[in-house]
């Protein structure tokens, strides 16, 4: 029998489900790992539930998922808000995170470099039709002129996914992200081996956050991809997947 590939937990970001990952990126990771890519609370098939939605609550959900899967320790990667959740998971249960990858994320609190106010306002703008919202979102995730081509090819798919999202979930996630940025996050007592990946042209989470994350998590590597935007893993899926898989595999 072939060996069982090691598990990798992949945590998606704001307004994204576990099924929304770029298919090429996901397929590349699955060549070397059993990729677990769950829905965050309130997205896809996961109920929003009662009580306040926080980054810590989403990290607790991931911890419960690992319990249910019978996984004691694995590599973890998170994109954007998913990177916030991955950091909290590494703080809550440091023994369970064998390797950490933070994609287009930030350290929270006063250490984070914020986006321009107009960019953040556009990201959180619920106005317009789902198709108009999709065009607005794509224009933030990718640099022009890349965004224009992606909107033509995939804008309808993004619009369909956007229309399926619960407004209550979006508002709850937005509140969780505000809280992440309003309060300083505790530094890790012992950081797992950490890889930081960021697009140089990211306007949602500016690339200056890469070095700050690297310092906080004593990163073994900080890689800023020239010409890439916030969705660096969709813009350069082979490169980012190879970096994540290589980092995870190097930790055993």
C-alpha angles and dihedrals in degrees: 000000000000115000117268108252115241117258124254123192112215116193119196128214142239116331092359131118128212089259095056098082117121104268095224091051091048093046091051091052091047090059088073106018144041095243118210109196109173131183115257114238111291096017131098108342097342117103119231091227128189130309133032118326109227136166088250091053091053090049089051088053089055091049090052090049091055089050090052091048092048092238117147099180136007147145115281129201127181132185123213107315086008086062089058089053092047091053092050091049090053089051095045097044110014093167091062098055109079094174132005128209120187115196120193091337139130139219096244130227122045091336093066121094104223128221119250110279093245091053092052090046091053091048092054096039110122095181126115132030120315088256091053090047089051092054090049092049095047090050088059098043097051133036119245132290088024090060093058093056093045091050091054093049103036108014094104091051091050090047091053091051091046092052090055094057120104113240088216090057093049091051091047092050091048090053090049091052092048090053090049090056096041096056128052112244120229116252117244118262090216118006121214117232101290135202120193118201123184140163114240091219096049110139097174095058106014117231091242085080091069095073091042091053089046091055094046094049098033087238119211088211138012114194123186112191113217116230094013127120134204095300092056092153091059094043095049104016099162094050096045094044091050091050093049095044092045092050092048094046093049089062092057 
